[in-house]
Amino acid sequence: MSQIEAQYNEFTNAITQTVSNVDVNLLVKMMYLERKLPDAPPMVELVVDYNSGTNMQNKSEAIRAKYGFPMNVGEHGLTLVGQMGVPLVEEISKDRDIHFISGKATPASY
């Protein structure tokens, strides 16, 4: 393994220790896009999987009221779509009922 690969592994491990319930690759992609195109946050499709037994209706209403994102409600999670940055994903991830957050990020339209 090269020195750069080892540094990358250390970097991603540090992120996982900070935000353990979010896909590291999603966060890295978002950070890349935030720096490459600083005038507009990335367009993100965020898939939020909740622990079983979580009331999805309450969660969707709370997220819609606080953040205003359009979303699809599934049996075990929510899919939110909109422009968002890493700090927002980190804030959302603090909900103890969340099992894992994944998704994809693309450049936003200007």
PASEBA-1860 file (N, C-alpha, C; in nm, 3 decimals):
! residues 110
1> MSQIEAQY> 0.085/-0.118/0.000/0.000/0.000/0.000/0.090/0.124/0.000 ~ 0.055/0.218/-0.084/0.136/0.340/-0.093/0.109/0.431/0.026 ~ 0.196/0.528/0.043/0.182/0.624/0.152/0.053/0.704/0.136 ~ 0.018/0.740/0.014/-0.104/0.817/-0.011/-0.227/0.734/0.025 ~ -0.227/0.606/-0.010/-0.340/0.520/0.025/-0.354/0.505/0.176 ~ -0.243/0.495/0.245/-0.247/0.484/0.391/-0.303/0.613/0.452 ~ -0.263/0.727/0.399/-0.316/0.855/0.448/-0.466/0.867/0.422 ~ -0.509/0.820/0.304/-0.651/0.823/0.272/-0.730/0.734/0.368
9> NEFTNAIT> -0.677/0.616/0.398/-0.742/0.527/0.493/-0.751/0.591/0.632 ~ -0.647/0.659/0.675/-0.649/0.729/0.804/-0.756/0.838/0.803 ~ -0.763/0.912/0.692/-0.861/1.019/0.676/-1.004/0.964/0.685 ~ -1.034/0.859/0.609/-1.170/0.804/0.610/-1.203/0.739/0.745 ~ -1.105/0.679/0.810/-1.129/0.622/0.943/-1.161/0.732/1.045 ~ -1.094/0.845/1.033/-1.122/0.957/1.123/-1.264/1.009/1.103 ~ -1.309/1.015/0.978/-1.447/1.058/0.951/-1.545/0.959/1.011 ~ -1.520/0.831/0.994/-1.608/0.728/1.048/-1.616/0.736/1.200
17> QTVSNVDV> -1.508/0.769/1.265/-1.510/0.784/1.410/-1.592/0.904/1.453 ~ -1.595/1.008/1.370/-1.671/1.129/1.401/-1.819/1.111/1.370 ~ -1.849/1.055/1.254/-1.987/1.036/1.209/-2.000/0.890/1.165 ~ -2.029/0.803/1.259/-2.025/0.660/1.231/-2.144/0.608/1.152 ~ -2.252/0.683/1.147/-2.371/0.632/1.079/-2.396/0.696/0.942 ~ -2.290/0.751/0.882/-2.301/0.811/0.749/-2.194/0.750/0.658 ~ -2.233/0.721/0.534/-2.142/0.667/0.434/-2.027/0.765/0.410 ~ -1.906/0.720/0.438/-1.788/0.805/0.423/-1.772/0.853/0.279
25> NLLVKMMY> -1.797/0.765/0.183/-1.781/0.804/0.043/-1.876/0.916/0.004 ~ -1.996/0.916/0.058/-2.090/1.025/0.033/-2.034/1.156/0.087 ~ -1.985/1.154/0.210/-1.930/1.276/0.269/-1.808/1.328/0.192 ~ -1.721/1.237/0.150/-1.602/1.279/0.074/-1.644/1.342/-0.059 ~ -1.740/1.281/-0.127/-1.789/1.337/-0.254/-1.851/1.475/-0.231 ~ -1.930/1.490/-0.125/-1.991/1.619/-0.096/-1.885/1.725/-0.067 ~ -1.784/1.689/0.011/-1.677/1.785/0.042/-1.602/1.825/-0.084 ~ -1.577/1.728/-0.171/-1.511/1.757/-0.299/-1.594/1.858/-0.379
33> LERKLPDA> -1.724/1.833/-0.392/-1.810/1.921/-0.470/-1.822/2.060/-0.406 ~ -1.826/2.064/-0.273/-1.834/2.192/-0.203/-1.710/2.278/-0.229 ~ -1.597/2.214/-0.242/-1.474/2.288/-0.266/-1.454/2.320/-0.414 ~ -1.494/2.228/-0.500/-1.477/2.247/-0.644/-1.575/2.351/-0.698 ~ -1.697/2.354/-0.645/-1.801/2.446/-0.689/-1.858/2.518/-0.566 ~ -1.783/2.614/-0.512/-1.821/2.673/-0.383/-1.946/2.762/-0.387 ~ -1.994/2.799/-0.505/-2.109/2.889/-0.513/-2.243/2.821/-0.490 ~ -2.248/2.689/-0.496/-2.374/2.618/-0.477/-2.349/2.484/-0.410
41> PPMVELVV> -2.423/2.456/-0.303/-2.407/2.325/-0.238/-2.444/2.213/-0.336 ~ -2.388/2.096/-0.317/-2.419/1.985/-0.408/-2.567/1.945/-0.400 ~ -2.616/1.888/-0.508/-2.749/1.827/-0.510/-2.733/1.687/-0.454 ~ -2.809/1.657/-0.350/-2.791/1.530/-0.279/-2.923/1.455/-0.272 ~ -2.914/1.327/-0.299/-3.026/1.236/-0.273/-2.983/1.156/-0.151 ~ -3.039/1.189/-0.038/-2.998/1.133/0.090/-3.096/1.022/0.130 ~ -3.044/0.904/0.154/-3.126/0.790/0.196/-3.100/0.769/0.345 ~ -3.202/0.794/0.425/-3.191/0.786/0.570/-3.266/0.661/0.616
49> DYNSGTNM> -3.192/0.561/0.661/-3.251/0.437/0.711/-3.261/0.446/0.863 ~ -3.381/0.420/0.913/-3.405/0.427/1.057/-3.408/0.288/1.118 ~ -3.387/0.283/1.248/-3.399/0.159/1.323/-3.543/0.109/1.314 ~ -3.561/-0.022/1.319/-3.696/-0.076/1.310/-3.778/-0.027/1.429 ~ -3.906/-0.008/1.403/-3.996/0.042/1.507/-4.007/0.193/1.513 ~ -3.929/0.262/1.432/-3.934/0.409/1.430/-4.059/0.455/1.356 ~ -4.127/0.554/1.410/-4.246/0.609/1.346/-4.203/0.699/1.231 ~ -4.215/0.648/1.109/-4.168/0.720/0.991/-4.249/0.846/0.965
57> QNKSEAIR> -4.377/0.844/0.997/-4.461/0.962/0.976/-4.410/1.079/1.061 ~ -4.380/1.052/1.189/-4.328/1.157/1.277/-4.193/1.209/1.227 ~ -4.107/1.118/1.183/-3.974/1.159/1.135/-3.986/1.245/1.009 ~ -4.072/1.203/0.916/-4.086/1.280/0.791/-4.143/1.418/0.818 ~ -4.241/1.428/0.907/-4.299/1.558/0.941/-4.195/1.649/1.007 ~ -4.115/1.593/1.096/-4.014/1.673/1.166/-3.908/1.725/1.069 ~ -3.863/1.639/0.978/-3.760/1.682/0.882/-3.818/1.783/0.784 ~ -3.939/1.760/0.737/-4.002/1.853/0.644/-4.020/1.990/0.710
65> AKYGFPMN> -4.064/1.991/0.837/-4.085/2.117/0.908/-3.954/2.192/0.932 ~ -3.850/2.119/0.964/-3.722/2.183/0.998/-3.640/2.222/0.875 ~ -3.639/2.136/0.772/-3.550/2.159/0.658/-3.622/2.187/0.527 ~ -3.747/2.145/0.515/-3.826/2.174/0.395/-3.793/2.092/0.272 ~ -3.722/1.981/0.288/-3.686/1.900/0.172/-3.803/1.816/0.123 ~ -3.819/1.804/-0.009/-3.914/1.705/-0.059/-3.858/1.566/-0.029 ~ -3.947/1.472/0.000/-3.898/1.339/0.036/-3.997/1.231/0.001 ~ -3.945/1.111/-0.008/-4.027/0.991/-0.019/-4.015/0.917/0.112
73> VGEHGLTL> -4.128/0.867/0.160/-4.131/0.794/0.285/-4.146/0.646/0.254 ~ -4.050/0.567/0.303/-4.055/0.422/0.287/-4.087/0.356/0.419 ~ -4.088/0.226/0.417/-4.121/0.150/0.538/-4.016/0.168/0.647 ~ -3.888/0.176/0.608/-3.780/0.186/0.707/-3.695/0.311/0.692 ~ -3.738/0.404/0.607/-3.654/0.520/0.590/-3.714/0.628/0.503 ~ -3.635/0.731/0.487/-3.673/0.847/0.408/-3.569/0.871/0.300 ~ -3.613/0.925/0.188/-3.522/0.972/0.085/-3.547/1.120/0.067 ~ -3.446/1.202/0.098/-3.456/1.346/0.086/-3.378/1.391/-0.036
81> VGQMGVPL> -3.428/1.490/-0.107/-3.360/1.539/-0.225/-3.352/1.690/-0.216 ~ -3.231/1.742/-0.236/-3.213/1.887/-0.237/-3.067/1.924/-0.226 ~ -3.042/2.053/-0.232/-2.906/2.103/-0.215/-2.874/2.105/-0.067 ~ -2.763/2.043/-0.032/-2.722/2.040/0.108/-2.572/2.021/0.120 ~ -2.520/2.067/0.231/-2.378/2.054/0.258/-2.352/1.952/0.367 ~ -2.226/1.924/0.389/-2.184/1.826/0.490/-2.236/1.862/0.630 ~ -2.230/1.990/0.671/-2.280/2.021/0.806/-2.427/1.982/0.827 ~ -2.508/1.995/0.725/-2.649/1.957/0.737/-2.664/1.805/0.751
89> VEEISKDR> -2.590/1.730/0.672/-2.595/1.584/0.683/-2.547/1.540/0.821 ~ -2.442/1.605/0.869/-2.392/1.574/1.002/-2.497/1.604/1.108 ~ -2.569/1.714/1.093/-2.675/1.750/1.188/-2.789/1.646/1.185 ~ -2.831/1.609/1.066/-2.937/1.509/1.052/-2.895/1.377/1.114 ~ -2.768/1.340/1.099/-2.719/1.211/1.147/-2.720/1.198/1.299 ~ -2.738/1.306/1.371/-2.735/1.301/1.517/-2.861/1.242/1.578 ~ -2.963/1.220/1.496/-3.087/1.157/1.544/-3.055/1.013/1.586 ~ -3.079/0.978/1.708/-3.045/0.846/1.761/-3.124/0.733/1.696
97> DIHFISGK> -3.233/0.766/1.630/-3.315/0.664/1.564/-3.260/0.626/1.427 ~ -3.160/0.697/1.379/-3.105/0.669/1.246/-3.007/0.553/1.255 ~ -3.028/0.457/1.167/-2.937/0.343/1.158/-2.818/0.378/1.068 ~ -2.848/0.429/0.946/-2.740/0.462/0.852/-2.790/0.559/0.747 ~ -2.702/0.645/0.702/-2.731/0.741/0.596/-2.639/0.714/0.478 ~ -2.697/0.704/0.361/-2.621/0.687/0.238/-2.682/0.779/0.133 ~ -2.637/0.768/0.012/-2.694/0.850/-0.094/-2.594/0.881/-0.202 ~ -2.629/0.982/-0.282/-2.538/1.024/-0.387/-2.543/1.176/-0.398
105> ATPASY> -2.430/1.231/-0.440/-2.416/1.376/-0.454/-2.367/1.408/-0.595 ~ -2.425/1.511/-0.653/-2.387/1.557/-0.786/-2.375/1.708/-0.783 ~ -2.308/1.767/-0.882/-2.304/1.913/-0.886/-2.445/1.970/-0.901 ~ -2.470/2.078/-0.830/-2.601/2.144/-0.839/-2.607/2.227/-0.966 ~ -2.728/2.249/-1.013/-2.748/2.336/-1.130/-2.735/2.481/-1.084 ~ -2.681/2.562/-1.169/-2.669/2.703/-1.135/-2.784/2.781/-1.191
END
